[in-house]
Amino acid sequence: MDMTDHVATALRDMKIGEEVHYKLGTNVFQVQLLDDVAFGHKFAILDIDEGWKVRKYGEVIGRATVPIAKGKHVHIHNIEGIRGRGDQAEREASQ
């Protein structure tokens, strides 16, 4: 993980209410899941505001289409891809 990340990836199927521990640098943090999260899917490790560019492994993976609470499942229902979208070119240039 990267210090700029907004999400982490589930390494197994995880259930709502689980406490997940993750490491950033030398610090260990925890988050309680607010949704079930399938293996390979992402969950928010902090509150994400609508419109934020969402980062995973230090790279932008999309933009939040709604506010996403820490512990929520992060997937196509609450982020949109922004790479290669001509309809977003002007908006991207201004950010």
Buried (B, 14 or more C-beta within 10 A) or exposed (E): BEEEBBBBBBEEEBEEEBEBEBEBEEEEEEBEBBBBBEEEBBBBBEEBEEEBBBBBEEEBBBBBEEBBEBBBBBBEEBBEEBEEEEEBEEEEEEE
